[in-house]
Amino acid sequence: MGLDAGAAWRAWRSYKGAGLGVLAFLAGRMAVAPLGPLERDLRLLNGRILSLGCGHGVVDRYVAELNTAVSIVGVELNEDRVRIARDTEHRAPRVRVRHQDVTLLEESGSYDGALVVDVLHHVPFEEHARIAASLADCLRPGAICLVKEMATTPRRQYWWNRIHDRLSAGPGPIYCRAPEDLAEVFAGEGFRVDETRRLRRLRLYPQYLITLRRI
C-alpha cells in the first residue's frame, strides 16, 4: 500500500513558515518512514493517542490526516522541535506536541493508544524496559501500541541506517535490537505481542513493526 499523498502534503504544508531547512528535513522524514505499509495499522488507532519522541510531529500530523478518529499528544525532549510544532499547531488542531519525558508522565490510563516511531534505537538499551513500563502505565487496558524500529540485520541495511543517523542525529551510538528481542522487552512490561513484521519498503533500511496490546 502506498503513501497517501494528500495526507502527506497536508501534514508537510502545515509547517509553512518554519524555514526551508526544516521543511526539507520533514520531507525526508516522511520519505524514509514506511507510512504506506503502515496505513492499515494506523487506521486501527482510535481516540487519544500518545506519541513518544515525536520530534516536530510530522508523522503524527500525517496520521491525524489519515485517521480522523484520533487526537494525538506528542512528547519530545528537543525544545527547538517542540517550539516549531507549537508555532504551527493551529494548522493541525488534533495534534499537540509538548516538551516532556515520557518516563515522568503522571497520566495513568489516560490514553487509548501509542506510537513509538524510530525512537528507541537512539536510547540506551538499559532504558528500553523503563520506557515500555511508562508507556504501559499511560495506556488503558486493551490499548494498541505501535512500535516501529530498526533491526540489526541485514547488516548492509543496518550500516546504511547508521550512516543516515550520523548525518541526521550526530555521531553518538545507536541501540538497534532484533524485532523479537524488543518485543520481549515490551512483553515483560505489561504488553501482549500481537504481531511482529518486517517492513519491506525502502530496502535501504532494516525497518520493522511490533503491534502490541496493553494487558
C-alpha positions as CSV (number, residue, x, y, z in Angstrom):
1,M,0.0,0.0,0.0
2,G,1.4,3.4,-1.0
3,L,1.7,6.6,0.9
4,D,-1.5,8.8,1.0
5,A,-0.1,11.7,-1.0
6,G,-2.9,14.1,0.0
7,A,-2.4,13.4,3.7
8,A,1.3,13.7,3.4
9,W,1.0,17.0,1.5
10,R,-1.3,18.5,4.1
11,A,0.9,17.4,7.0
12,W,4.0,18.8,5.4
13,R,2.3,22.1,4.4
14,S,1.1,22.6,7.9
15,Y,4.7,23.7,8.7
16,K,4.6,26.6,6.3
17,G,6.9,29.4,7.6
18,A,9.2,27.0,9.5
19,G,12.1,27.6,7.2
20,L,13.5,25.7,4.2
21,G,15.9,23.6,6.3
22,V,13.0,22.3,8.5
23,L,10.7,21.7,5.5
24,A,13.5,19.7,3.8
25,F,14.1,17.6,6.9
26,L,10.4,16.9,7.3
27,A,10.0,15.8,3.7
28,G,12.9,13.4,4.2
29,R,11.4,12.2,7.4
30,M,8.2,11.2,5.7
31,A,10.0,9.8,2.7
32,V,12.1,7.4,4.9
33,A,9.3,6.3,7.3
34,P,7.3,3.5,5.7
35,L,4.0,5.3,6.1
36,G,2.3,3.5,3.2
37,P,2.9,0.0,4.6
38,L,1.7,1.2,8.0
39,E,-1.6,2.5,6.8
40,R,-3.6,-0.5,7.9
41,D,-2.1,-0.3,11.3
42,L,-2.5,3.5,11.7
43,R,-6.2,3.2,10.8
44,L,-6.7,0.8,13.8
45,L,-5.9,3.6,16.2
46,N,-8.8,5.3,17.9
47,G,-9.2,8.0,20.5
48,R,-6.5,9.8,22.4
49,I,-3.0,8.7,21.2
50,L,0.4,9.2,22.9
51,S,3.3,9.7,20.6
52,L,6.8,9.1,22.1
53,G,9.8,11.1,20.9
54,C,7.7,12.7,18.1
55,G,10.1,15.4,17.0
56,H,8.3,18.1,15.1
57,G,5.2,15.9,15.0
58,V,5.1,15.5,11.2
59,V,4.4,11.7,11.3
60,D,1.6,12.4,13.9
61,R,0.1,15.1,11.6
62,Y,0.1,12.6,8.8
63,V,-1.6,10.0,11.0
64,A,-4.2,12.6,12.0
65,E,-4.9,13.5,8.4
66,L,-5.2,9.8,7.5
67,N,-7.3,8.8,10.5
68,T,-9.9,11.3,11.7
69,A,-10.8,9.1,14.7
70,V,-7.6,10.1,16.6
71,S,-6.2,13.1,18.5
72,I,-2.5,12.9,19.3
73,V,-0.4,14.2,22.1
74,G,3.3,14.1,21.3
75,V,6.1,14.2,23.8
76,E,9.6,15.3,22.8
77,L,12.8,16.3,24.5
78,N,14.2,18.6,21.8
79,E,12.9,22.1,22.7
80,D,13.5,23.6,19.2
81,R,11.4,20.9,17.6
82,V,8.6,21.5,20.2
83,R,8.7,25.2,19.5
84,I,8.3,24.7,15.7
85,A,5.4,22.3,16.4
86,R,3.7,24.8,18.7
87,D,4.2,27.7,16.3
88,T,2.4,25.8,13.5
89,E,-0.1,23.7,15.5
90,H,-3.1,25.9,14.5
91,R,-2.9,24.1,11.2
92,A,-3.1,20.7,12.8
93,P,-5.7,21.1,15.6
94,R,-5.8,17.4,16.5
95,V,-2.0,17.1,17.2
96,R,-0.3,18.7,20.1
97,V,3.4,18.5,21.0
98,R,4.9,19.3,24.4
99,H,8.3,19.2,26.0
100,Q,8.2,16.1,28.2
101,D,10.0,13.0,29.3
102,V,7.6,10.0,28.9
103,T,9.1,8.4,32.0
104,L,7.9,11.3,34.1
105,L,4.4,11.4,32.8
106,E,1.7,11.0,35.5
107,E,-1.3,10.2,33.4
108,S,-2.1,6.6,34.3
109,G,-4.6,5.0,31.9
110,S,-5.2,8.3,30.1
111,Y,-4.5,7.2,26.5
112,D,-6.3,4.9,24.0
113,G,-3.2,4.0,22.1
114,A,0.5,4.9,21.5
115,L,3.0,5.4,18.7
116,V,6.8,4.9,19.1
117,V,8.4,5.6,15.7
118,D,12.2,5.4,15.3
119,V,12.9,6.5,18.9
120,L,14.3,3.5,20.8
121,H,17.4,3.0,18.7
122,H,18.5,6.4,19.9
123,V,18.0,5.4,23.6
124,P,20.5,3.2,25.5
125,F,19.4,-0.5,25.9
126,E,19.1,-0.2,29.7
127,E,16.4,2.4,29.3
128,H,14.1,0.4,27.0
129,A,12.3,-1.5,29.7
130,R,11.7,1.6,31.8
131,I,10.2,3.4,28.8
132,A,8.0,0.4,28.0
133,A,6.8,0.3,31.6
134,S,6.0,4.1,31.5
135,L,4.0,3.6,28.3
136,A,2.1,0.7,29.7
137,D,1.1,2.9,32.7
138,C,-0.2,5.6,30.4
139,L,-2.4,3.3,28.4
140,R,-5.8,1.9,29.3
141,P,-6.2,-2.0,29.1
142,G,-6.6,-3.1,25.5
143,A,-5.0,-0.1,24.0
144,I,-2.9,-0.6,20.8
145,C,0.8,0.4,20.9
146,L,2.7,0.5,17.5
147,V,6.5,0.4,17.8
148,K,8.3,1.0,14.5
149,E,12.1,0.4,14.8
150,M,15.3,-0.5,13.0
151,A,16.8,-4.0,13.2
152,T,20.4,-5.1,13.4
153,T,20.1,-7.2,10.2
154,P,20.6,-7.4,7.3
155,R,23.9,-5.8,8.1
156,R,24.2,-3.8,4.9
157,Q,20.9,-2.1,5.8
158,Y,22.0,-1.6,9.4
159,W,25.1,0.2,8.3
160,W,23.2,2.3,5.8
161,N,20.9,3.4,8.6
162,R,24.0,4.1,10.8
163,I,25.3,6.5,8.1
164,H,21.9,8.1,7.9
165,D,21.7,8.6,11.7
166,R,25.2,10.1,11.8
167,L,24.2,12.7,9.2
168,S,20.8,13.5,10.8
169,A,21.4,13.0,14.6
170,G,25.2,13.1,15.1
171,P,28.0,10.7,15.9
172,G,26.5,9.1,19.0
173,P,25.9,5.4,19.3
174,I,22.7,3.7,18.2
175,Y,20.9,0.9,20.0
176,C,19.1,-1.3,17.5
177,R,17.5,-4.6,18.6
178,A,16.2,-7.6,16.7
179,P,12.4,-7.5,16.4
180,E,11.9,-10.5,18.7
181,D,14.3,-9.0,21.3
182,L,12.4,-5.7,21.5
183,A,9.1,-7.5,21.5
184,E,10.2,-9.5,24.5
185,V,11.1,-6.3,26.4
186,F,7.6,-4.9,25.9
187,A,6.1,-8.3,26.8
188,G,7.8,-8.1,30.1
189,E,6.3,-4.7,30.9
190,G,2.6,-5.2,30.6
191,F,2.0,-5.8,26.8
192,R,0.8,-8.6,24.7
193,V,2.6,-9.0,21.3
194,D,0.0,-9.3,18.6
195,E,2.4,-9.1,15.6
196,T,6.0,-8.6,14.6
197,R,6.7,-8.0,10.9
198,R,9.4,-6.6,8.7
199,L,8.5,-3.5,6.5
200,R,9.9,-4.0,3.1
201,R,9.5,-0.5,1.6
202,L,12.8,1.3,1.1
203,R,15.1,-1.8,1.5
204,L,18.0,0.5,2.4
205,Y,16.6,0.4,6.0
206,P,16.1,-2.6,8.3
207,Q,12.6,-1.5,9.4
208,Y,10.1,-3.5,11.3
209,L,6.8,-3.0,13.2
210,I,5.7,-4.5,16.5
211,T,1.9,-4.4,17.2
212,L,1.2,-4.6,21.0
213,R,-1.8,-4.6,23.2
214,R,-1.8,-3.2,26.8
215,I,-2.8,-6.1,29.1
